Every structure is written in structure tokens, then in C-alpha cells.
């Protein structure tokens, strides 16, 4: 598949188990829903569409033309009351000459009806040989708590306000929201 000139190839057959078959599942064809709609769904506390449980595993290689530059492994187990997700990403090929990046990220969410107000995202990553760790906790009662190790250098980037953090989602939770919006789009 190609997206904005970037080719994404499934290099390991994906396994997706969906109950019942043929109903809202995450696949490369469902990600073609408009990104704006998914972004709005990600920020919206609205109840999820009629989504079904999912188990998804895939390994992807991202290429520009014939040149590979990243590899990603993704695992997602989702049910109505909780989800667990993990992603491993590494830079490969020529891009590795210019920058080095590797990450292992996990996420989990608790809620009901495929809506997860209690979420945790954690990522251990290194870019340009600098190891970092981020832990984000999302909850209705406490808002968003973020711990970054080592801490960001003051003044290096603008401070993200609590108001902006409240409407944010982590990269793995975004996949859940994208899936919900794709399910809504397919039902309409």
C-alpha cells in the first residue's frame, strides 16, 4: 500500500480475530477513513460505535520507493471493557545513517462499551543514542499526568497546557479511536 508516496508493506502476515466476523475490525483498509474524522473522534468523549472485540498482530516495513526506512511491530488486544497494545518501532536502511531511533511502547485502557477514560501509555525509546522514557496516565478524576525521563530542558519547547493535555491521546490509543471512527463510517 502507498500513502503520500510512502510505501507500507506487510512483511509478516497479520493475524486478526474479530467477533463476529465481518463487523468493525482494524485492517489496512479501515485506516483509509479521513484522518480529520479520526482526530475528532479521538478528542470526543462520545460513546463508541458498535465496535467488536479485536486481536491484531502485524509487522510492517515502511519504504520510500524501494528504500526501507522503518519497521514496526504492533499488537492489540481489545475488548469492550479494556485494551492492551504494544508497538516496537525501529529505523532501518539509509535513514539509520542520519538518525537512530528505536522504541518499545505499551498502552492499556479501562472503561466500558469500547470507551476508555482510564488509560496508561508508556514508551522507552532512544533517538540519536539518547535514551528517554515517558509515562502518561489519563483519568477523568486527575486529568493527564506526564512523567518524562530525563525531564525536558526548560525553554526548549513550548509548555503544553493542561487544557491541551486533556484532549490528547497517545499514539496507541489513537489506533483505538481510528478504529471506532472507521466502524462508524462503515455503518453509515
Secondary structure in CASP SS format (residue, H / E / C, confidence):
PFRMAT SS
TARGET T0000
AUTHOR 0000-0000-0000
METHOD secondary structure of the structure
MODEL  1
X C 1.00
X E 1.00
X E 1.00
X C 1.00
X C 1.00
X E 1.00
X E 1.00
X E 1.00
X E 1.00
X E 1.00
X E 1.00
X E 1.00
X E 1.00
X E 1.00
X E 1.00
X E 1.00
X E 1.00
X E 1.00
X C 1.00
X C 1.00
X C 1.00
X C 1.00
X C 1.00
X C 1.00
X C 1.00
X C 1.00
X C 1.00
X C 1.00
X C 1.00
X H 1.00
X H 1.00
X H 1.00
X C 1.00
X C 1.00
X H 1.00
X H 1.00
X H 1.00
X H 1.00
X H 1.00
X H 1.00
X H 1.00
X H 1.00
X H 1.00
X C 1.00
X C 1.00
X C 1.00
X C 1.00
X C 1.00
X C 1.00
X C 1.00
X C 1.00
X C 1.00
X C 1.00
X E 1.00
X E 1.00
X E 1.00
X E 1.00
X E 1.00
X E 1.00
X E 1.00
X E 1.00
X E 1.00
X E 1.00
X E 1.00
X C 1.00
X C 1.00
X E 1.00
X E 1.00
X E 1.00
X E 1.00
X E 1.00
X E 1.00
X E 1.00
X E 1.00
X E 1.00
X E 1.00
X E 1.00
X E 1.00
X C 1.00
X C 1.00
X C 1.00
X E 1.00
X E 1.00
X E 1.00
X E 1.00
X E 1.00
X E 1.00
X E 1.00
X E 1.00
X E 1.00
X E 1.00
X C 1.00
X C 1.00
X C 1.00
X H 1.00
X H 1.00
X H 1.00
X H 1.00
X C 1.00
X C 1.00
X E 1.00
X E 1.00
X E 1.00
X E 1.00
X E 1.00
X E 1.00
X E 1.00
X E 1.00
X E 1.00
X E 1.00
X E 1.00
X E 1.00
X C 1.00
X C 1.00
X E 1.00
X E 1.00
X E 1.00
X E 1.00
X E 1.00
X E 1.00
X E 1.00
X E 1.00
X E 1.00
X E 1.00
X E 1.00
X E 1.00
X E 1.00
X C 1.00
X C 1.00
X E 1.00
X E 1.00
X E 1.00
X E 1.00
X E 1.00
X E 1.00
X E 1.00
X E 1.00
X E 1.00
X E 1.00
X C 1.00
X C 1.00
X C 1.00
X E 1.00
X E 1.00
X E 1.00
X E 1.00
X E 1.00
X E 1.00
X E 1.00
X C 1.00
X C 1.00
X C 1.00
X C 1.00
X C 1.00
X C 1.00
X C 1.00
X C 1.00
X C 1.00
X C 1.00
X C 1.00
X C 1.00
X H 1.00
X H 1.00
X H 1.00
X H 1.00
X H 1.00
X C 1.00
X C 1.00
X C 1.00
X C 1.00
X H 1.00
X H 1.00
X H 1.00
X H 1.00
X H 1.00
X H 1.00
X H 1.00
X H 1.00
X H 1.00
X H 1.00
X H 1.00
X H 1.00
X H 1.00
X H 1.00
X H 1.00
X H 1.00
X H 1.00
X C 1.00
END
